[in-house]
Amino acid sequence: MSQQRTPTIVQCPTCQADVVWGDVSPYRPFCSKRCQLIDLGEWAAEEKAIPGAPDMSDSDGWSEDNA
């Protein structure tokens, strides 16, 4: 008498498509490699960031002139 569990469904952070959270979705939480790469590109282009104060600024003495 085994009871099957209903798979967890999440939304793709990029396109909002439903994604089964399990082995059938190798790119989870994304629905596809394309959505995964779009998200990576947004981070690389600094369109996304973790909120908070920056660790270093130009006033810390780190500039191109000191290199």
MOPAC internal coordinates of N, CA, C and O (Angstrom, degrees):
PM7 1SCF
backbone

  N    0.0000 0     0.00 0     0.00 0    0    0    0
  C    1.4341 1     0.00 0     0.00 0    1    0    0
  C    1.5280 1   110.05 1     0.00 0    2    1    0
  O    1.2310 1   120.91 1  -112.91 1    3    2    1
  N    1.3158 1   115.87 1    67.09 1    3    2    1
  C    1.4583 1   119.70 1   179.67 1    5    3    2
  C    1.5232 1   109.60 1   -89.33 1    6    5    3
  O    1.2310 1   121.92 1   -38.62 1    7    6    5
  N    1.2883 1   113.92 1   141.38 1    7    6    5
  C    1.4565 1   119.84 1  -178.70 1    9    7    6
  C    1.5293 1   108.38 1  -106.57 1   10    9    7
  O    1.2310 1   120.50 1   -56.81 1   11   10    9
  N    1.3340 1   116.66 1   123.19 1   11   10    9
  C    1.4518 1   119.81 1   179.61 1   13   11   10
  C    1.5208 1   109.67 1   -77.82 1   14   13   11
  O    1.2310 1   121.78 1   -40.61 1   15   14   13
  N    1.3217 1   114.19 1   139.39 1   15   14   13
  C    1.4547 1   119.80 1   178.56 1   17   15   14
  C    1.5221 1   109.66 1   -87.85 1   18   17   15
  O    1.2310 1   120.90 1   -37.00 1   19   18   17
  N    1.2984 1   115.89 1   143.00 1   19   18   17
  C    1.4575 1   121.14 1   175.08 1   21   19   18
  C    1.5251 1   107.63 1   -74.49 1   22   21   19
  O    1.2310 1   120.38 1   -51.20 1   23   22   21
  N    1.3332 1   116.88 1   128.80 1   23   22   21
  C    1.4685 1   117.99 1  -178.85 1   25   23   22
  C    1.5299 1   111.50 1   -64.91 1   26   25   23
  O    1.2310 1   121.19 1   -34.10 1   27   26   25
  N    1.3226 1   115.32 1   145.90 1   27   26   25
  C    1.4537 1   120.84 1   177.25 1   29   27   26
  C    1.5244 1   108.83 1   -75.96 1   30   29   27
  O    1.2310 1   120.86 1   -47.04 1   31   30   29
  N    1.3082 1   115.97 1   132.96 1   31   30   29
  C    1.4600 1   122.36 1   179.04 1   33   31   30
  C    1.5285 1   107.91 1  -112.45 1   34   33   31
  O    1.2310 1   120.55 1   -51.86 1   35   34   33
  N    1.3275 1   116.56 1   128.14 1   35   34   33
  C    1.4635 1   121.85 1   176.03 1   37   35   34
  C    1.5230 1   108.31 1  -121.24 1   38   37   35
  O    1.2310 1   120.56 1   -14.14 1   39   38   37
  N    1.3071 1   116.54 1   165.86 1   39   38   37
  C    1.4616 1   120.42 1   177.36 1   41   39   38
  C    1.5229 1   109.68 1   -99.47 1   42   41   39
  O    1.2310 1   121.17 1   -42.04 1   43   42   41
  N    1.3169 1   115.37 1   137.96 1   43   42   41
  C    1.4617 1   121.72 1   175.60 1   45   43   42
  C    1.5297 1   107.87 1   -60.28 1   46   45   43
  O    1.2310 1   119.72 1   -52.37 1   47   46   45
  N    1.3393 1   118.13 1   127.63 1   47   46   45
  C    1.4662 1   119.87 1  -179.49 1   49   47   46
  C    1.5279 1   113.86 1   -63.56 1   50   49   47
  O    1.2310 1   120.05 1   159.13 1   51   50   49
  N    1.3199 1   117.51 1   -20.87 1   51   50   49
  C    1.4605 1   120.73 1  -177.25 1   53   51   50
  C    1.5222 1   112.49 1   -90.17 1   54   53   51
  O    1.2310 1   120.00 1   129.07 1   55   54   53
  N    1.3416 1   117.61 1   -50.93 1   55   54   53
  C    1.4730 1   120.28 1  -173.62 1   57   55   54
  C    1.5267 1   113.65 1  -115.29 1   58   57   55
  O    1.2310 1   120.05 1   177.73 1   59   58   57
  N    1.3119 1   117.51 1    -2.27 1   59   58   57
  C    1.4676 1   123.81 1   177.81 1   61   59   58
  C    1.5228 1   114.14 1    70.12 1   62   61   59
  O    1.2310 1   119.35 1  -166.71 1   63   62   61
  N    1.3339 1   118.84 1    13.29 1   63   62   61
  C    1.4665 1   121.27 1   176.54 1   65   63   62
  C    1.5268 1   109.51 1   -70.25 1   66   65   63
  O    1.2310 1   120.41 1   -27.87 1   67   66   65
  N    1.3263 1   116.83 1   152.13 1   67   66   65
  C    1.4576 1   121.20 1   176.92 1   69   67   66
  C    1.5245 1   110.09 1   -71.87 1   70   69   67
  O    1.2310 1   120.82 1   -43.65 1   71   70   69
  N    1.3399 1   116.04 1   136.35 1   71   70   69
  C    1.4643 1   122.60 1  -179.54 1   73   71   70
  C    1.5235 1   107.98 1  -130.92 1   74   73   71
  O    1.2310 1   120.50 1   -50.73 1   75   74   73
  N    1.3318 1   116.66 1   129.27 1   75   74   73
  C    1.4609 1   121.09 1   175.59 1   77   75   74
  C    1.5208 1   107.72 1   -75.96 1   78   77   75
  O    1.2310 1   120.29 1   -52.52 1   79   78   77
  N    1.3363 1   117.05 1   127.48 1   79   78   77
  C    1.4558 1   121.42 1   179.73 1   81   79   78
  C    1.5249 1   108.12 1   -84.39 1   82   81   79
  O    1.2310 1   121.13 1   -86.97 1   83   82   81
  N    1.3263 1   115.44 1    93.03 1   83   82   81
  C    1.4554 1   120.39 1  -179.17 1   85   83   82
  C    1.5131 1   110.82 1  -179.01 1   86   85   83
  O    1.2310 1   121.12 1     6.15 1   87   86   85
  N    1.3202 1   115.46 1  -173.85 1   87   86   85
  C    1.4597 1   121.72 1  -176.37 1   89   87   86
  C    1.5264 1   113.28 1   -62.97 1   90   89   87
  O    1.2310 1   119.95 1   159.75 1   91   90   89
  N    1.3136 1   117.71 1   -20.25 1   91   90   89
  C    1.4684 1   120.58 1  -179.74 1   93   91   90
  C    1.5325 1   111.99 1   -75.05 1   94   93   91
  O    1.2310 1   120.37 1   169.82 1   95   94   93
  N    1.3296 1   116.90 1   -10.18 1   95   94   93
  C    1.4715 1   121.78 1  -179.30 1   97   95   94
  C    1.5315 1   109.30 1  -120.86 1   98   97   95
  O    1.2310 1   120.02 1   -93.64 1   99   98   97
  N    1.3354 1   117.57 1    86.36 1   99   98   97
  C    1.4675 1   120.02 1  -174.38 1  101   99   98
  C    1.5288 1   114.31 1   -67.12 1  102  101   99
  O    1.2310 1   119.41 1   162.08 1  103  102  101
  N    1.3287 1   118.74 1   -17.92 1  103  102  101
  C    1.4664 1   120.78 1  -178.04 1  105  103  102
  C    1.5236 1   112.77 1  -102.68 1  106  105  103
  O    1.2310 1   120.23 1  -168.86 1  107  106  105
  N    1.3369 1   117.17 1    11.14 1  107  106  105
  C    1.4623 1   120.42 1  -176.10 1  109  107  106
  C    1.5175 1   111.41 1   -52.63 1  110  109  107
  O    1.2310 1   118.75 1   -40.63 1  111  110  109
  N    1.2828 1   119.98 1   139.37 1  111  110  109
  C    1.4548 1   128.13 1    10.92 1  113  111  110
  C    1.5248 1   114.16 1   -82.78 1  114  113  111
  O    1.2310 1   119.85 1  -176.29 1  115  114  113
  N    1.3259 1   117.90 1     3.71 1  115  114  113
  C    1.4650 1   120.81 1   179.85 1  117  115  114
  C    1.5183 1   109.70 1   -87.25 1  118  117  115
  O    1.2310 1   120.96 1   -23.73 1  119  118  117
  N    1.3352 1   115.76 1   156.27 1  119  118  117
  C    1.4628 1   119.80 1  -179.21 1  121  119  118
  C    1.5240 1   111.62 1   -83.94 1  122  121  119
  O    1.2310 1   119.92 1   159.49 1  123  122  121
  N    1.3305 1   117.75 1   -20.51 1  123  122  121
  C    1.4604 1   120.85 1  -175.89 1  125  123  122
  C    1.5216 1   110.49 1  -156.45 1  126  125  123
  O    1.2310 1   121.24 1   -13.27 1  127  126  125
  N    1.3165 1   115.23 1   166.73 1  127  126  125
  C    1.4622 1   121.21 1   175.40 1  129  127  126
  C    1.5320 1   109.83 1   -61.25 1  130  129  127
  O    1.2310 1   120.45 1   142.72 1  131  130  129
  N    1.3322 1   116.75 1   -37.28 1  131  130  129
  C    1.4628 1   121.43 1   179.55 1  133  131  130
  C    1.5254 1   110.78 1   -58.34 1  134  133  131
  O    1.2310 1   120.15 1   130.58 1  135  134  133
  N    1.3303 1   117.33 1   -49.42 1  135  134  133
  C    1.4641 1   120.60 1   179.96 1  137  135  134
  C    1.5266 1   111.01 1   -64.62 1  138  137  135
  O    1.2310 1   120.44 1   144.05 1  139  138  137
  N    1.3208 1   116.76 1   -35.95 1  139  138  137
  C    1.4592 1   121.07 1   177.80 1  141  139  138
  C    1.5363 1   110.16 1   -62.49 1  142  141  139
  O    1.2310 1   120.25 1   136.35 1  143  142  141
  N    1.3321 1   117.12 1   -43.65 1  143  142  141
  C    1.4640 1   121.41 1  -179.18 1  145  143  142
  C    1.5290 1   112.32 1   -71.46 1  146  145  143
  O    1.2310 1   120.30 1   146.65 1  147  146  145
  N    1.3210 1   117.03 1   -33.35 1  147  146  145
  C    1.4698 1   120.12 1   175.05 1  149  147  146
  C    1.5213 1   109.53 1   -61.29 1  150  149  147
  O    1.2310 1   120.29 1   134.84 1  151  150  149
  N    1.3272 1   117.05 1   -45.16 1  151  150  149
  C    1.4595 1   121.73 1   179.38 1  153  151  150
  C    1.5299 1   110.70 1   -63.06 1  154  153  151
  O    1.2310 1   120.22 1   135.75 1  155  154  153
  N    1.3237 1   117.19 1   -44.25 1  155  154  153
  C    1.4613 1   121.07 1   178.63 1  157  155  154
  C    1.5309 1   110.39 1   -59.90 1  158  157  155
  O    1.2310 1   120.58 1   137.33 1  159  158  157
  N    1.3276 1   116.50 1   -42.67 1  159  158  157
  C    1.4585 1   120.70 1   178.50 1  161  159  158
  C    1.5174 1   112.78 1   -61.88 1  162  161  159
  O    1.2310 1   120.34 1   142.87 1  163  162  161
  N    1.3299 1   116.96 1   -37.13 1  163  162  161
  C    1.4666 1   120.66 1   178.03 1  165  163  162
  C    1.5230 1   111.19 1   -65.33 1  166  165  163
  O    1.2310 1   120.19 1   141.10 1  167  166  165
  N    1.3296 1   117.25 1   -38.90 1  167  166  165
  C    1.4648 1   120.62 1   176.68 1  169  167  166
  C    1.5247 1   110.33 1   -67.80 1  170  169  167
  O    1.2310 1   120.21 1   136.80 1  171  170  169
  N    1.3413 1   117.20 1   -43.20 1  171  170  169
  C    1.4663 1   121.34 1  -178.30 1  173  171  170
  C    1.5292 1   111.52 1   -65.10 1  174  173  171
  O    1.2310 1   120.28 1   145.24 1  175  174  173
  N    1.3246 1   117.07 1   -34.76 1  175  174  173
  C    1.4649 1   121.54 1   178.84 1  177  175  174
  C    1.5302 1   111.64 1   -83.45 1  178  177  175
  O    1.2310 1   120.65 1  -175.62 1  179  178  177
  N    1.3154 1   116.35 1     4.38 1  179  178  177
  C    1.4610 1   123.81 1  -179.10 1  181  179  178
  C    1.5246 1   112.70 1    58.91 1  182  181  179
  O    1.2310 1   120.91 1  -149.52 1  183  182  181
  N    1.3506 1   115.87 1    30.48 1  183  182  181
  C    1.4597 1   120.49 1   172.52 1  185  183  182
  C    1.5258 1   109.89 1   -78.41 1  186  185  183
  O    1.2310 1   120.68 1   158.18 1  187  186  185
  N    1.3232 1   116.30 1   -21.82 1  187  186  185
  C    1.4598 1   122.61 1   175.55 1  189  187  186
  C    1.5220 1   107.47 1  -119.51 1  190  189  187
  O    1.2310 1   120.79 1   -31.90 1  191  190  189
  N    1.3187 1   116.09 1   148.10 1  191  190  189
  C    1.4592 1   120.63 1   178.19 1  193  191  190
  C    1.5207 1   108.95 1  -156.98 1  194  193  191
  O    1.2310 1   120.87 1   -24.92 1  195  194  193
  N    1.3098 1   115.94 1   155.08 1  195  194  193
  C    1.4571 1   121.61 1   174.66 1  197  195  194
  C    1.5238 1   106.60 1   -82.27 1  198  197  195
  O    1.2310 1   119.66 1   -53.60 1  199  198  197
  N    1.3396 1   118.25 1   126.40 1  199  198  197
  C    1.4544 1   119.88 1  -176.86 1  201  199  198
  C    1.5226 1   111.97 1   -64.34 1  202  201  199
  O    1.2310 1   121.33 1   -33.52 1  203  202  201
  N    1.2989 1   115.06 1   146.48 1  203  202  201
  C    1.4528 1   120.98 1   177.73 1  205  203  202
  C    1.5138 1   110.46 1   148.06 1  206  205  203
  O    1.2310 1   121.49 1    -8.64 1  207  206  205
  N    1.3027 1   114.76 1   171.36 1  207  206  205
  C    1.4603 1   120.18 1   179.15 1  209  207  206
  C    1.5255 1   109.48 1   -74.89 1  210  209  207
  O    1.2310 1   120.00 1   -38.33 1  211  210  209
  N    1.3276 1   117.61 1   141.67 1  211  210  209
  C    1.4640 1   119.74 1   177.85 1  213  211  210
  C    1.5245 1   110.56 1   -66.45 1  214  213  211
  O    1.2310 1   120.59 1   -31.52 1  215  214  213
  N    1.3146 1   116.47 1   148.48 1  215  214  213
  C    1.4625 1   121.28 1   179.76 1  217  215  214
  C    1.5215 1   111.94 1   -73.64 1  218  217  215
  O    1.2310 1   120.78 1   143.12 1  219  218  217
  N    1.3234 1   116.12 1   -36.88 1  219  218  217
  C    1.4603 1   120.17 1  -177.30 1  221  219  218
  C    1.5240 1   109.52 1  -130.57 1  222  221  219
  O    1.2310 1   121.02 1   -30.49 1  223  222  221
  N    1.3001 1   115.65 1   149.51 1  223  222  221
  C    1.4602 1   120.15 1   174.87 1  225  223  222
  C    1.5231 1   108.46 1  -137.22 1  226  225  223
  O    1.2310 1   120.66 1    -6.25 1  227  226  225
  N    1.3076 1   116.35 1   173.75 1  227  226  225
  C    1.4604 1   119.78 1   178.86 1  229  227  226
  C    1.5208 1   111.75 1   -62.21 1  230  229  227
  O    1.2310 1   119.79 1   153.12 1  231  230  229
  N    1.3092 1   118.00 1   -26.88 1  231  230  229
  C    1.4604 1   120.82 1  -179.29 1  233  231  230
  C    1.5276 1   112.28 1   -73.47 1  234  233  231
  O    1.2310 1   119.66 1   171.30 1  235  234  233
  N    1.3269 1   118.26 1    -8.70 1  235  234  233
  C    1.4596 1   121.56 1   178.15 1  237  235  234
  C    1.5266 1   112.28 1   -78.95 1  238  237  235
  O    1.2310 1   119.97 1  -179.67 1  239  238  237
  N    1.3279 1   117.65 1     0.33 1  239  238  237
  C    1.4495 1   119.94 1   179.74 1  241  239  238
  C    1.5137 1   113.67 1    90.97 1  242  241  239
  O    1.2310 1   120.18 1  -174.97 1  243  242  241
  N    1.3135 1   117.26 1     5.03 1  243  242  241
  C    1.4580 1   120.81 1   178.37 1  245  243  242
  C    1.5122 1   107.77 1   -97.66 1  246  245  243
  O    1.2310 1   120.56 1   -75.14 1  247  246  245
  N    1.2833 1   116.53 1   104.86 1  247  246  245
  C    1.4579 1   119.80 1   177.63 1  249  247  246
  C    1.5140 1   109.25 1  -143.27 1  250  249  247
  O    1.2310 1   121.05 1   -10.12 1  251  250  249
  N    1.2992 1   115.59 1   169.88 1  251  250  249
  C    1.4673 1   121.43 1   179.90 1  253  251  250
  C    1.5278 1   110.20 1   -62.65 1  254  253  251
  O    1.2310 1   119.91 1   149.21 1  255  254  253
  N    1.3331 1   117.78 1   -30.79 1  255  254  253
  C    1.4609 1   121.30 1  -177.33 1  257  255  254
  C    1.5217 1   112.67 1   -68.51 1  258  257  255
  O    1.2310 1   120.04 1   151.09 1  259  258  257
  N    1.3345 1   117.54 1   -28.91 1  259  258  257
  C    1.4611 1   121.57 1  -177.37 1  261  259  258
  C    1.5127 1   113.07 1   -85.40 1  262  261  259
  O    1.2310 1   119.89 1   176.46 1  263  262  261
  N    1.3017 1   117.81 1    -3.54 1  263  262  261
  C    1.4649 1   120.95 1  -175.98 1  265  263  262
  C    1.5062 1   112.15 1   -75.17 1  266  265  263
  O    1.2310 1   120.10 1   180.00 1  267  266  265

